[in-house]
Amino acid sequence: MAPNADALLISCGGLNTLHLTKGLEDRLGIPVVSSMPAGLWAAMRLVGESGSIKGHGRLFD
C-alpha cells in the first residue's frame, strides 16, 4: 500500500469483504471501500434505509 494513501479500494465483486473492512480500517487508519459492500449500502439507501450497519466500517457507520 502507498504510505500516503487516503483510502483503500478493494475492487472485486466476487470477494466476501464485509467482515474485513472494520479491521482493515482500524489497522491502516484510513477508509476501506469494497465494491460489494458499497453496492449493498447504495441499495439500502435506494429503498429508503439509512445504510447503517454498526461494526462494518466507516461507510456503514
DOLUM-764946 format. One record per residue: x, y, z of N, C-alpha, C in turn; residue in one letter; residue number from 1. Coordinates in Angstrom, 3 decimals. Example, Ala and Ser with C-alpha at 12.3 -4.5 7.8 and 13.67 -1.06 7.14 Angstrom:
// residues 2
REC         nu         nv         nw        cau        cav        caw         cu         cv         cw   aa     i
REC     13.190     -5.690      7.800     12.300     -4.500      7.800     13.200     -3.300      7.800    a     1
REC     12.850     -2.250      7.080     13.670     -1.060      7.140     12.900      0.030      7.870    s     2
END
This chain:
// residues 61
REC         nu         nv         nw        cau        cav        caw         cu         cv         cw   aa     i
REC      0.835     -1.174      0.000      0.000      0.000      0.000      0.884      1.244      0.000    m     1
REC      0.449      2.278     -0.681      1.180      3.540     -0.716      1.145      4.197      0.660    a     2
REC      2.265      4.689      1.160      2.309      5.239      2.513      1.429      6.473      2.720    p     3
REC      1.126      7.211      1.683      0.304      8.419      1.804     -1.100      8.231      1.242    n     4
REC     -1.564      7.006      1.164     -2.895      6.737      0.599     -3.984      7.361      1.463    a     5
REC     -5.023      7.884      0.815     -6.175      8.465      1.514     -7.213      7.401      1.858    d     6
REC     -7.224      6.305      1.119     -8.198      5.234      1.322     -7.705      3.986      0.598    a     7
REC     -8.365      2.866      0.884     -8.065      1.610      0.205     -9.330      1.142     -0.498    l     8
REC     -9.237      0.882     -1.784    -10.354      0.359     -2.571    -10.057     -1.090     -2.917    l     9
REC    -10.970     -1.972     -2.545    -10.876     -3.378     -2.914    -11.920     -3.583     -4.002    i    10
REC    -11.473     -3.727     -5.228    -12.389     -3.755     -6.357    -12.527     -5.159     -6.934    s    11
REC    -13.500     -5.878     -6.430    -13.839     -7.181     -6.982    -15.165     -7.612     -6.387    c    12
REC    -16.156     -7.747     -7.220    -17.485     -8.110     -6.759    -17.592     -9.515     -6.220    g    13
REC    -16.620    -10.370     -6.504    -16.700    -11.750     -6.066    -16.069    -12.025     -4.712    g    14
REC    -15.458    -11.013     -4.102    -14.798    -11.219     -2.814    -15.747    -10.912     -1.660    l    15
REC    -15.764    -11.775     -0.666    -16.554    -11.562      0.541    -15.724    -10.701      1.486    n    16
REC    -15.960     -9.396      1.494    -15.093     -8.476      2.232    -15.781     -7.724      3.361    t    17
REC    -17.079     -7.842      3.498    -17.794     -7.057      4.509    -17.211     -7.274      5.903    l    18
REC    -16.858     -8.483      6.232    -16.324     -8.790      7.562    -14.880     -8.310      7.760    h    19
REC    -14.200     -7.931      6.701    -12.805     -7.494      6.790    -12.634     -5.987      6.933    l    20
REC    -13.628     -5.234      6.497    -13.490     -3.788      6.357    -13.108     -3.090      7.655    t    21
REC    -13.825     -3.328      8.726    -13.575     -2.640     10.005    -12.162     -2.913     10.514    k    22
REC    -11.732     -4.164     10.480    -10.386     -4.500     10.937     -9.302     -3.831     10.122    g    23
REC     -9.498     -3.789      8.807     -8.520     -3.119      7.941     -8.468     -1.626      8.224    l    24
REC     -9.638     -1.009      8.406     -9.654      0.422      8.718     -8.936      0.700     10.041    e    25
REC     -9.184     -0.136     11.045     -8.522      0.048     12.335     -7.007     -0.109     12.200    d    26
REC     -6.590     -1.093     11.436     -5.158     -1.360     11.272     -4.456     -0.286     10.443    r    27
REC     -5.111      0.157      9.355     -4.476      1.092      8.424     -4.740      2.560      8.758    l    28
REC     -5.816      2.835      9.481     -6.149      4.209      9.837     -6.740      5.027      8.705    g    29
REC     -7.237      4.363      7.670     -7.855      5.041      6.531     -9.143      4.307      6.162    i    30
REC    -10.063      4.964      5.430    -11.280      4.287      4.986    -10.959      3.147      4.024    p    31
REC    -11.730      2.077      4.122    -11.619      0.941      3.217    -12.985      0.739      2.566    v    32
REC    -13.010      0.718      1.238    -14.251      0.530      0.495    -14.075     -0.645     -0.445    v    33
REC    -15.071     -1.499     -0.465    -15.070     -2.655     -1.355    -16.334     -2.603     -2.203    s    34
REC    -16.258     -3.097     -3.417    -17.361     -2.921     -4.360    -18.672     -3.578     -3.924    s    35
REC    -18.640     -4.786     -3.391    -19.894     -5.431     -2.989    -20.554     -4.740     -1.795    m    36
REC    -19.837     -4.454     -0.701    -20.473     -3.718      0.387    -20.942     -2.322     -0.032    p    37
REC    -20.201     -1.655     -0.910    -20.638     -0.341     -1.386    -21.939     -0.467     -2.175    a    38
REC    -22.074     -1.526     -2.955    -23.317     -1.774     -3.682    -24.476     -2.056     -2.737    g    39
REC    -24.218     -2.812     -1.677    -25.230     -3.088     -0.661    -25.666     -1.795      0.010    l    40
REC    -24.700     -0.969      0.387    -25.009      0.317      1.014    -25.883      1.171      0.089    w    41
REC    -25.511      1.249     -1.184    -26.282      2.051     -2.147    -27.689      1.496     -2.316    a    42
REC    -27.837      0.177     -2.359    -29.162     -0.440     -2.490    -30.026     -0.129     -1.267    a    43
REC    -29.426     -0.179     -0.088    -30.169      0.154      1.126    -30.674      1.593      1.072    m    44
REC    -29.826      2.490      0.615    -30.219      3.904      0.504    -31.325      4.096     -0.528    r    45
REC    -31.266      3.346     -1.629    -32.294      3.461     -2.672    -33.675      3.056     -2.185    l    46
REC    -33.752      2.119     -1.257    -35.056      1.675     -0.756    -35.467      2.429      0.508    v    47
REC    -34.729      3.472      0.849    -35.121      4.343      1.946    -34.535      4.005      3.305    g    48
REC    -33.636      3.063      3.372    -32.974      2.729      4.633    -31.790      3.664      4.860    e    49
REC    -31.290      3.708      6.072    -30.194      4.622      6.413    -28.857      4.170      5.829    s    50
REC    -28.709      2.870      5.594    -27.434      2.343      5.129    -26.485      2.052      6.273    g    51
REC    -26.966      2.170      7.498    -26.120      1.977      8.673    -26.144      0.531      9.153    s    52
REC    -24.956     -0.048      9.272    -24.783     -1.375      9.864    -23.559     -1.247     10.771    i    53
REC    -23.777     -1.157     12.052    -22.683     -0.944     13.008    -21.651     -2.065     12.953    k    54
REC    -20.389     -1.664     13.072    -19.303     -2.627     13.137    -18.736     -3.066     11.813    g    55
REC    -19.156     -2.407     10.720    -18.677     -2.808      9.400    -17.971     -1.692      8.654    h    56
REC    -17.354     -0.774      9.389    -16.542      0.251      8.764    -17.234      1.582      8.591    g    57
REC    -16.454      2.534      8.145    -16.895      3.925      8.049    -18.063      4.141      7.100    r    58
REC    -18.103      3.439      5.997    -19.206      3.605      5.042    -20.538      3.300      5.712    l    59
REC    -20.580      2.252      6.497    -21.827      1.830      7.124    -22.111      2.523      8.453    f    60
REC    -21.116      3.175      9.039    -21.350      3.912     10.285    -22.063      5.208      9.981    d    61
END
